[in-house]
Amino acid sequence: MARAGRTLRGLPRPLLFSMVGAVTLGLVGATVGLAVGLKVYAPTAWAAVFEVGIPATVLGAAIGAVVGGLMHGVHRAHHH
């Protein structure tokens, strides 16, 4: 586990933030999709997990990349 932490810390900020955003929003989206799917029509709830989870994952990755890029730029500006 410590090795994974070192590997993640070595990633560029935009990539790291993109991964964190994708995982975070992907899990939230999948959970919301499951809840909605179970409420609307339980036999196809599994499809709602993907219908909501995949776009949420993409959105999280995009937001994370933007935030990571901004953080990288701010970090560089303060240290140069």
The first five atom37 places (N, CA, C, CB, O) and aatype in JSON, in Angstrom:
{
  "aatype": [12, 0, 1, 0, 7, 1, 16, 10, 1, 7, 10, 14, 1, 14, 10, 10, 13, 15, 12, 19, 7, 0, 19, 16, 10, 7, 10, 19, 7, 0, 16, 19, 7, 10, 0, 19, 7, 10, 11, 19, 18, 0, 14, 16, 0, 17, 0, 0, 19, 13, 6, 19, 7, 9, 14, 0, 16, 19, 10, 7, 0, 0, 9, 7, 0, 19, 19, 7, 7, 10, 12, 8, 7, 19, 8, 1, 0, 8, 8, 8],
  "atom_mask": [
    [1, 1, 1, 1, 1],
    [1, 1, 1, 1, 1],
    [1, 1, 1, 1, 1],
    [1, 1, 1, 1, 1],
    [1, 1, 1, 0, 1],
    [1, 1, 1, 1, 1],
    [1, 1, 1, 1, 1],
    [1, 1, 1, 1, 1],
    [1, 1, 1, 1, 1],
    [1, 1, 1, 0, 1],
    [1, 1, 1, 1, 1],
    [1, 1, 1, 1, 1],
    [1, 1, 1, 1, 1],
    [1, 1, 1, 1, 1],
    [1, 1, 1, 1, 1],
    [1, 1, 1, 1, 1],
    [1, 1, 1, 1, 1],
    [1, 1, 1, 1, 1],
    [1, 1, 1, 1, 1],
    [1, 1, 1, 1, 1],
    [1, 1, 1, 0, 1],
    [1, 1, 1, 1, 1],
    [1, 1, 1, 1, 1],
    [1, 1, 1, 1, 1],
    [1, 1, 1, 1, 1],
    [1, 1, 1, 0, 1],
    [1, 1, 1, 1, 1],
    [1, 1, 1, 1, 1],
    [1, 1, 1, 0, 1],
    [1, 1, 1, 1, 1],
    [1, 1, 1, 1, 1],
    [1, 1, 1, 1, 1],
    [1, 1, 1, 0, 1],
    [1, 1, 1, 1, 1],
    [1, 1, 1, 1, 1],
    [1, 1, 1, 1, 1],
    [1, 1, 1, 0, 1],
    [1, 1, 1, 1, 1],
    [1, 1, 1, 1, 1],
    [1, 1, 1, 1, 1],
    [1, 1, 1, 1, 1],
    [1, 1, 1, 1, 1],
    [1, 1, 1, 1, 1],
    [1, 1, 1, 1, 1],
    [1, 1, 1, 1, 1],
    [1, 1, 1, 1, 1],
    [1, 1, 1, 1, 1],
    [1, 1, 1, 1, 1],
    [1, 1, 1, 1, 1],
    [1, 1, 1, 1, 1],
    [1, 1, 1, 1, 1],
    [1, 1, 1, 1, 1],
    [1, 1, 1, 0, 1],
    [1, 1, 1, 1, 1],
    [1, 1, 1, 1, 1],
    [1, 1, 1, 1, 1],
    [1, 1, 1, 1, 1],
    [1, 1, 1, 1, 1],
    [1, 1, 1, 1, 1],
    [1, 1, 1, 0, 1],
    [1, 1, 1, 1, 1],
    [1, 1, 1, 1, 1],
    [1, 1, 1, 1, 1],
    [1, 1, 1, 0, 1],
    [1, 1, 1, 1, 1],
    [1, 1, 1, 1, 1],
    [1, 1, 1, 1, 1],
    [1, 1, 1, 0, 1],
    [1, 1, 1, 0, 1],
    [1, 1, 1, 1, 1],
    [1, 1, 1, 1, 1],
    [1, 1, 1, 1, 1],
    [1, 1, 1, 0, 1],
    [1, 1, 1, 1, 1],
    [1, 1, 1, 1, 1],
    [1, 1, 1, 1, 1],
    [1, 1, 1, 1, 1],
    [1, 1, 1, 1, 1],
    [1, 1, 1, 1, 1],
    [1, 1, 1, 1, 1]
  ],
  "atom_positions": [
    [[0.82, -1.18, 0.0], [0.0, 0.0, 0.0], [0.87, 1.25, 0.0], [-0.93, -0.01, 1.2], [0.52, 2.24, -0.65]],
    [[1.97, 1.23, 0.71], [2.87, 2.38, 0.75], [3.45, 2.65, -0.63], [4.0, 2.16, 1.78], [3.67, 3.8, -1.01]],
    [[3.68, 1.6, -1.37], [4.23, 1.76, -2.72], [3.23, 2.47, -3.62], [4.6, 0.39, -3.32], [3.62, 3.31, -4.44]],
    [[1.95, 2.14, -3.48], [0.91, 2.81, -4.27], [0.86, 4.29, -3.92], [-0.47, 2.16, -4.03], [0.69, 5.12, -4.81]],
    [[1.01, 4.62, -2.65], [1.01, 6.02, -2.23], [2.17, 6.79, -2.83], [0.0, 0.0, 0.0], [2.01, 7.93, -3.26]],
    [[3.34, 6.17, -2.86], [4.51, 6.83, -3.48], [4.29, 7.01, -4.97], [5.79, 6.01, -3.23], [4.68, 8.04, -5.54]],
    [[3.68, 6.02, -5.61], [3.43, 6.11, -7.04], [2.45, 7.24, -7.34], [2.89, 4.78, -7.58], [2.65, 8.01, -8.28]],
    [[1.39, 7.33, -6.55], [0.4, 8.38, -6.78], [0.98, 9.77, -6.53], [-0.82, 8.16, -5.89], [0.67, 10.71, -7.26]],
    [[1.81, 9.9, -5.51], [2.42, 11.21, -5.23], [3.35, 11.65, -6.34], [3.18, 11.16, -3.91], [3.58, 12.85, -6.51]],
    [[3.88, 10.72, -7.09], [4.8, 11.06, -8.17], [4.1, 11.51, -9.45], [0.0, 0.0, 0.0], [4.75, 11.98, -10.38]],
    [[2.78, 11.37, -9.5], [2.04, 11.76, -10.7], [1.92, 13.27, -10.8], [0.65, 11.12, -10.71], [1.91, 13.96, -9.78]],
    [[1.84, 13.8, -12.02], [1.58, 15.24, -12.18], [0.23, 15.58, -11.56], [1.62, 15.64, -13.69], [-0.7, 14.77, -11.58]],
    [[0.11, 16.78, -11.01], [-1.12, 17.18, -10.33], [-2.37, 17.05, -11.2], [-0.99, 18.59, -9.87], [-3.38, 16.53, -10.71]],
    [[-2.35, 17.5, -12.45], [-3.59, 17.35, -13.24], [-4.04, 15.9, -13.36], [-3.39, 17.94, -14.64], [-5.24, 15.62, -13.29]],
    [[-3.12, 14.98, -13.55], [-3.47, 13.57, -13.67], [-3.97, 13.02, -12.34], [-2.25, 12.75, -14.17], [-4.96, 12.29, -12.3]],
    [[-3.31, 13.36, -11.26], [-3.71, 12.89, -9.94], [-5.11, 13.4, -9.59], [-2.69, 13.34, -8.87], [-5.96, 12.63, -9.14]],
    [[-5.34, 14.69, -9.78], [-6.65, 15.26, -9.47], [-7.72, 14.69, -10.39], [-6.6, 16.8, -9.6], [-8.86, 14.48, -9.97]],
    [[-7.35, 14.42, -11.64], [-8.3, 13.82, -12.57], [-8.71, 12.43, -12.11], [-7.69, 13.76, -13.98], [-9.88, 12.07, -12.18]],
    [[-7.76, 11.65, -11.64], [-8.06, 10.31, -11.15], [-8.94, 10.37, -9.9], [-6.77, 9.55, -10.85], [-9.9, 9.61, -9.78]],
    [[-8.61, 11.26, -8.99], [-9.4, 11.39, -7.76], [-10.82, 11.84, -8.09], [-8.73, 12.38, -6.79], [-11.79, 11.31, -7.54]],
    [[-10.94, 12.82, -8.99], [-12.26, 13.3, -9.39], [-13.08, 12.22, -10.07], [0.0, 0.0, 0.0], [-14.28, 12.08, -9.81]],
    [[-12.44, 11.46, -10.94], [-13.15, 10.4, -11.66], [-13.66, 9.32, -10.7], [-12.24, 9.77, -12.72], [-14.8, 8.89, -10.8]],
    [[-12.82, 8.9, -9.78], [-13.22, 7.85, -8.83], [-14.32, 8.37, -7.91], [-12.01, 7.37, -8.01], [-15.31, 7.69, -7.66]],
    [[-14.14, 9.59, -7.39], [-15.1, 10.14, -6.45], [-16.47, 10.34, -7.09], [-14.59, 11.48, -5.9], [-17.47, 9.82, -6.59]],
    [[-16.52, 11.08, -8.19], [-17.81, 11.32, -8.84], [-18.36, 10.05, -9.48], [-17.67, 12.41, -9.89], [-19.58, 9.9, -9.58]],
    [[-17.5, 9.15, -9.91], [-17.97, 7.89, -10.46], [-18.7, 7.06, -9.42], [0.0, 0.0, 0.0], [-19.76, 6.48, -9.7]],
    [[-18.15, 6.99, -8.22], [-18.81, 6.25, -7.15], [-20.12, 6.91, -6.74], [-17.88, 6.13, -5.93], [-21.13, 6.24, -6.51]],
    [[-20.11, 8.23, -6.65], [-21.34, 8.94, -6.29], [-22.39, 8.74, -7.38], [-21.06, 10.46, -6.1], [-23.55, 8.45, -7.09]],
    [[-21.98, 8.88, -8.64], [-22.91, 8.69, -9.75], [-23.48, 7.29, -9.81], [0.0, 0.0, 0.0], [-24.67, 7.1, -10.06]],
    [[-22.64, 6.31, -9.58], [-23.11, 4.92, -9.6], [-24.1, 4.66, -8.46], [-21.93, 3.95, -9.51], [-25.09, 3.96, -8.64]],
    [[-23.81, 5.23, -7.31], [-24.72, 5.07, -6.16], [-26.07, 5.73, -6.44], [-24.08, 5.65, -4.89], [-27.12, 5.16, -6.17]],
    [[-26.02, 6.95, -6.97], [-27.26, 7.65, -7.31], [-28.02, 6.87, -8.39], [-26.97, 9.09, -7.79], [-29.24, 6.72, -8.31]],
    [[-27.3, 6.39, -9.39], [-27.93, 5.6, -10.45], [-28.61, 4.36, -9.91], [0.0, 0.0, 0.0], [-29.71, 4.01, -10.34]],
    [[-27.95, 3.69, -8.97], [-28.55, 2.5, -8.36], [-29.82, 2.87, -7.59], [-27.55, 1.81, -7.43], [-30.84, 2.19, -7.71]],
    [[-29.76, 3.92, -6.81], [-30.93, 4.34, -6.03], [-32.09, 4.71, -6.93], [-30.57, 5.52, -5.13], [-33.23, 4.31, -6.69]],
    [[-31.81, 5.48, -7.97], [-32.87, 5.87, -8.91], [-33.4, 4.65, -9.65], [-32.34, 6.93, -9.92], [-34.61, 4.49, -9.81]],
    [[-32.49, 3.8, -10.09], [-32.9, 2.6, -10.81], [-33.78, 1.68, -9.98], [0.0, 0.0, 0.0], [-34.75, 1.12, -10.49]],
    [[-33.44, 1.52, -8.72], [-34.25, 0.67, -7.84], [-35.63, 1.28, -7.6], [-33.54, 0.46, -6.49], [-36.62, 0.56, -7.47]],
    [[-35.68, 2.59, -7.55], [-36.97, 3.26, -7.31], [-37.85, 3.22, -8.57], [-36.74, 4.72, -6.87], [-39.07, 3.04, -8.47]],
    [[-37.24, 3.4, -9.75], [-38.02, 3.47, -10.99], [-38.44, 2.08, -11.46], [-37.21, 4.17, -12.07], [-39.62, 1.82, -11.67]],
    [[-37.45, 1.19, -11.64], [-37.76, -0.16, -12.14], [-36.61, -1.09, -11.74], [-37.98, -0.17, -13.7], [-35.59, -1.14, -12.42]],
    [[-36.79, -1.8, -10.65], [-35.73, -2.59, -10.04], [-35.03, -3.6, -10.98], [-36.29, -3.33, -8.89], [-33.81, -3.75, -10.88]],
    [[-35.74, -4.29, -11.89], [-35.04, -5.26, -12.73], [-33.95, -4.66, -13.64], [-36.03, -5.98, -13.57], [-33.04, -5.37, -14.06]],
    [[-34.06, -3.38, -13.94], [-33.03, -2.76, -14.79], [-32.19, -1.75, -14.03], [-33.69, -2.09, -16.0], [-31.56, -0.88, -14.64]],
    [[-32.17, -1.84, -12.71], [-31.41, -0.89, -11.89], [-29.91, -0.95, -12.22], [-31.63, -1.18, -10.4], [-29.22, 0.07, -12.14]],
    [[-29.42, -2.12, -12.58], [-27.99, -2.25, -12.9], [-27.61, -1.35, -14.08], [-27.64, -3.71, -13.22], [-26.49, -0.83, -14.13]],
    [[-28.53, -1.16, -15.03], [-28.22, -0.31, -16.18], [-28.14, 1.15, -15.76], [-29.29, -0.48, -17.28], [-27.33, 1.91, -16.3]],
    [[-28.96, 1.55, -14.82], [-28.93, 2.93, -14.33], [-27.6, 3.24, -13.65], [-30.08, 3.18, -13.36], [-27.15, 4.39, -13.66]],
    [[-26.98, 2.23, -13.06], [-25.66, 2.44, -12.45], [-24.68, 2.95, -13.51], [-25.14, 1.13, -11.8], [-23.91, 3.87, -13.25]],
    [[-24.72, 2.35, -14.69], [-23.82, 2.77, -15.76], [-24.29, 4.06, -16.43], [-23.7, 1.68, -16.8], [-23.48, 4.91, -16.78]],
    [[-25.61, 4.2, -16.59], [-26.16, 5.38, -17.25], [-25.85, 6.66, -16.49], [-27.65, 5.23, -17.41], [-25.69, 7.72, -17.1]],
    [[-25.77, 6.58, -15.19], [-25.45, 7.76, -14.39], [-23.97, 7.76, -13.99], [-26.34, 7.82, -13.13], [-23.34, 8.81, -13.95]],
    [[-23.43, 6.59, -13.7], [-22.05, 6.49, -13.22], [-21.0, 6.86, -14.25], [0.0, 0.0, 0.0], [-20.02, 7.52, -13.91]],
    [[-21.19, 6.44, -15.5], [-20.18, 6.73, -16.52], [-20.09, 8.23, -16.82], [-20.5, 5.97, -17.81], [-18.98, 8.77, -16.82]],
    [[-21.21, 8.92, -17.08], [-21.08, 10.37, -17.28], [-20.52, 11.1, -16.06], [-22.44, 10.95, -17.64], [-19.77, 12.07, -16.2]],
    [[-20.87, 10.64, -14.86], [-20.33, 11.25, -13.65], [-18.82, 11.05, -13.56], [-21.02, 10.67, -12.4], [-18.1, 11.94, -13.12]],
    [[-18.35, 9.88, -13.98], [-16.92, 9.61, -13.98], [-16.18, 10.53, -14.94], [-16.65, 8.15, -14.35], [-15.13, 11.07, -14.61]],
    [[-16.73, 10.69, -16.13], [-16.11, 11.57, -17.13], [-16.1, 13.02, -16.63], [-16.87, 11.48, -18.49], [-15.1, 13.72, -16.77]],
    [[-17.22, 13.46, -16.05], [-17.3, 14.81, -15.51], [-16.29, 14.99, -14.38], [-18.72, 15.1, -15.02], [-15.62, 16.02, -14.31]],
    [[-16.18, 14.02, -13.5], [-15.21, 14.1, -12.4], [-13.78, 14.16, -12.9], [0.0, 0.0, 0.0], [-12.97, 14.9, -12.35]],
    [[-13.47, 13.4, -13.94], [-12.13, 13.44, -14.51], [-11.83, 14.81, -15.12], [-11.96, 12.34, -15.57], [-10.73, 15.34, -14.96]],
    [[-12.81, 15.37, -15.81], [-12.62, 16.69, -16.43], [-12.45, 17.77, -15.38], [-13.81, 17.03, -17.35], [-11.54, 18.6, -15.48]],
    [[-13.31, 17.77, -14.38], [-13.2, 18.77, -13.32], [-11.88, 18.6, -12.57], [-14.39, 18.65, -12.34], [-11.21, 19.59, -12.25]],
    [[-11.52, 17.38, -12.29], [-10.25, 17.12, -11.6], [-9.05, 17.59, -12.41], [0.0, 0.0, 0.0], [-8.1, 18.13, -11.84]],
    [[-9.08, 17.38, -13.71], [-7.98, 17.83, -14.55], [-7.86, 19.35, -14.55], [-8.16, 17.31, -15.99], [-6.76, 19.9, -14.5]],
    [[-9.0, 20.02, -14.61], [-8.98, 21.49, -14.58], [-8.46, 22.0, -13.23], [-10.41, 22.06, -14.84], [-7.6, 22.88, -13.18]],
    [[-8.98, 21.43, -12.15], [-8.52, 21.85, -10.82], [-7.04, 21.52, -10.64], [-9.36, 21.15, -9.71], [-6.28, 22.34, -10.12]],
    [[-6.63, 20.35, -11.07], [-5.22, 19.98, -10.97], [-4.32, 20.89, -11.78], [0.0, 0.0, 0.0], [-3.23, 21.24, -11.35]],
    [[-4.78, 21.27, -12.96], [-4.02, 22.2, -13.79], [-3.9, 23.57, -13.13], [0.0, 0.0, 0.0], [-2.84, 24.19, -13.16]],
    [[-4.99, 24.03, -12.55], [-4.95, 25.31, -11.84], [-4.03, 25.24, -10.63], [-6.37, 25.72, -11.4], [-3.25, 26.16, -10.38]],
    [[-4.11, 24.16, -9.88], [-3.23, 23.99, -8.72], [-1.76, 23.94, -9.14], [-3.61, 22.71, -7.95], [-0.9, 24.5, -8.47]],
    [[-1.5, 23.27, -10.23], [-0.13, 23.19, -10.74], [0.37, 24.57, -11.13], [-0.06, 22.22, -11.95], [1.5, 24.95, -10.83]],
    [[-0.5, 25.33, -11.81], [-0.12, 26.69, -12.22], [0.12, 27.6, -11.03], [0.0, 0.0, 0.0], [1.07, 28.38, -11.02]],
    [[-0.74, 27.51, -10.03], [-0.57, 28.33, -8.82], [0.71, 27.93, -8.1], [-1.79, 28.18, -7.88], [1.46, 28.8, -7.64]],
    [[0.96, 26.65, -7.99], [2.17, 26.16, -7.32], [3.42, 26.67, -8.04], [2.18, 24.62, -7.27], [4.37, 27.1, -7.39]],
    [[3.42, 26.61, -9.35], [4.58, 27.08, -10.14], [4.77, 28.59, -10.0], [4.42, 26.71, -11.62], [5.89, 29.09, -9.9]],
    [[3.65, 29.33, -10.0], [3.73, 30.77, -9.91], [4.31, 31.22, -8.57], [2.35, 31.39, -10.12], [5.04, 32.21, -8.52]],
    [[4.0, 30.51, -7.5], [4.48, 30.89, -6.18], [5.93, 30.47, -5.94], [3.59, 30.3, -5.12], [6.59, 31.01, -5.06]],
    [[6.41, 29.5, -6.69], [7.77, 29.02, -6.48], [8.77, 29.51, -7.52], [7.78, 27.53, -6.45], [9.93, 29.09, -7.52]],
    [[8.32, 30.38, -8.42], [9.26, 30.91, -9.43], [9.3, 32.39, -9.39], [8.87, 30.46, -10.83], [10.02, 33.01, -10.16]]
  ]
}
